Amino acid sequence: MKTNSLLVETRALSFGFGPRPVLHQLDLQVPAGSIYGFLGPNGAGKSTTLRLLLGLLPAPAGTVHLFGHELARHRLAALGQVGALIEMPSLYDHLSGLDNLEVTRRLRGLPAGRTADVLATVGLTADAHRPAREYSLGMRQRLGLALALLPDPELLILDEPTNGLDPNGIIEMRALLQTLQREHGKTILLSSHLISEIERVATHVGVLQQGRLAFQGSVAELQRRQQGHAQVVIDTDDAARCQLLLPVDLGGATVLGPGRLGVPYQSAEQMAYLAQQLVLAGQPVYALHCQQPTLEQAFLHLTEPAVA
Ligand SMILES: Nc1ncnc2c1ncn2[C@@H]1O[C@H](COP(=O)(O)OP(=O)(O)OP(=O)(O)O)[C@@H](O)[C@H]1O
């Protein structure tokens, strides 16, 4: 497979529940080998999109291609290499983790060795013989992932896989996703409403805002896009006083704390001029640096409701 090929590609994908539009003209592009973080606030339409990709909702407007196959016309070919975890996995609580997997493996006619393989992959070998009802939420999610991995799909589609997990469970899931991408060569499309969960694992990001793609690209591109929002942070004695002293053409200063002032970054010369002006006015400058917005700020900026 070409390294730059797209495993998921939608064109002008639009969808509504009844008369209510939910998704507008989405052009999603998930590159092979990526961990694509599909981000958006609650209700933005992430789950709806993922369901459409799996053919679980009535046919939408626009097209969905998976592995180059159009879903509406070649459903089996399109979905043949896709594993998914969309809601809480439906498990047989009275059966062990191993037997839960065995039921599905036999139904699908998969080789006997797959069960042990996927149990090892998701780190459940030691708990394989315990009934699923004794599993923690994190273990249930990992067992759900093991079920999705049984046929060894190339692409995993996961809807909020860390939802409801405790911090340990989140760390384990994050590590597992990275292992699946790096060591098993999987491409992973996962949704989340939390940038903090995505930023450590994702290589690519799509940001959905009220059913529209507000951004799509690599994580590095998202950060670059936000450089216009960098600010100069100045540590001084009396930030409120300094705010009044600074010439307005330096950009509106904001008081970040009693001794900390923020000014929208313009240039290196502006930074030098800021320091000079404060010192000339008799104010101490203990530190002055340019602060790039965090990915979290970038995400919040993209998902702020538009001001009418
Ligand atoms: N079966 C349905 N019938 C009618 N409206 C629905 C249905 N499912 C979802 N919606 C609506 O579609 C919109 C998008 O929902 P969706 O679940 O896709 O959002 P989301 O981004 O996944 O958010 P969340 O993280 O809260 O699940 C919401 O306004 C939701 O109320």
The ligand as an SDF file (V2000), in Angstrom:
LIG
                    3D

 31 33  0  0  0  0  0  0  0  0999 V2000
  -30.8780    8.6490   16.5150 N   0  0  0  0  0  0  0  0  0  0  0  0
  -30.9200    9.9840   16.5330 C   0  0  0  0  0  0  0  0  0  0  0  0
  -32.0700   10.6480   16.2380 N   0  0  0  0  0  0  0  0  0  0  0  0
  -32.1220   11.9980   16.2320 C   0  0  0  0  0  0  0  0  0  0  0  0
  -31.0790   12.7960   16.5160 N   0  0  0  0  0  0  0  0  0  0  0  0
  -29.9090   12.2010   16.8190 C   0  0  0  0  0  0  0  0  0  0  0  0
  -29.7600   10.7650   16.8560 C   0  0  0  0  0  0  0  0  0  0  0  0
  -28.4790   10.4720   17.1670 N   0  0  0  0  0  0  0  0  0  0  0  0
  -27.8420   11.6640   17.3460 C   0  0  0  0  0  0  0  0  0  0  0  0
  -28.6890   12.6980   17.1310 N   0  0  0  0  0  0  0  0  0  0  0  0
  -28.3480   14.1260   17.1880 C   0  0  0  0  0  0  0  0  0  0  0  0
  -27.3370   14.3820   16.2440 O   0  0  0  0  0  0  0  0  0  0  0  0
  -26.3910   15.3210   16.7590 C   0  0  0  0  0  0  0  0  0  0  0  0
  -24.9920   14.7300   16.6920 C   0  0  0  0  0  0  0  0  0  0  0  0
  -24.9330   13.6370   17.5760 O   0  0  0  0  0  0  0  0  0  0  0  0
  -23.6400   12.7140   17.7370 P   0  0  0  0  0  0  0  0  0  0  0  0
  -23.9600   11.6450   18.7380 O   0  0  0  0  0  0  0  0  0  0  0  0
  -23.1800   12.2900   16.3960 O   0  0  0  0  0  0  0  0  0  0  0  0
  -22.6010   13.7550   18.3370 O   0  0  0  0  0  0  0  0  0  0  0  0
  -21.1910   13.4800   19.0000 P   0  0  0  0  0  0  0  0  0  0  0  0
  -20.2640   14.4950   18.4420 O   0  0  0  0  0  0  0  0  0  0  0  0
  -20.8080   12.0500   18.8460 O   0  0  0  0  0  0  0  0  0  0  0  0
  -21.4430   13.8280   20.4970 O   0  0  0  0  0  0  0  0  0  0  0  0
  -21.3420   12.8860   21.7940 P   0  0  0  0  0  0  0  0  0  0  0  0
  -19.9030   12.8630   22.1330 O   0  0  0  0  0  0  0  0  0  0  0  0
  -22.1600   13.6430   22.8050 O   0  0  0  0  0  0  0  0  0  0  0  0
  -21.9190   11.5470   21.4240 O   0  0  0  0  0  0  0  0  0  0  0  0
  -26.8350   15.6510   18.1780 C   0  0  0  0  0  0  0  0  0  0  0  0
  -27.5190   16.8550   18.1650 O   0  0  0  0  0  0  0  0  0  0  0  0
  -27.7520   14.5070   18.5250 C   0  0  0  0  0  0  0  0  0  0  0  0
  -28.7510   14.9520   19.4150 O   0  0  0  0  0  0  0  0  0  0  0  0
  1  2  1  0
  2  3  1  0
  2  7  2  0
  3  4  2  0
  4  5  1  0
  5  6  2  0
  6  7  1  0
  6 10  1  0
  7  8  1  0
  8  9  2  0
  9 10  1  0
 10 11  1  0
 11 12  1  0
 11 30  1  0
 12 13  1  0
 13 14  1  0
 13 28  1  0
 14 15  1  0
 15 16  1  0
 16 17  2  0
 16 18  1  0
 16 19  1  0
 19 20  1  0
 20 21  2  0
 20 22  1  0
 20 23  1  0
 23 24  1  0
 24 25  2  0
 24 26  1  0
 24 27  1  0
 28 29  1  0
 28 30  1  0
 30 31  1  0
M  END
$$$$
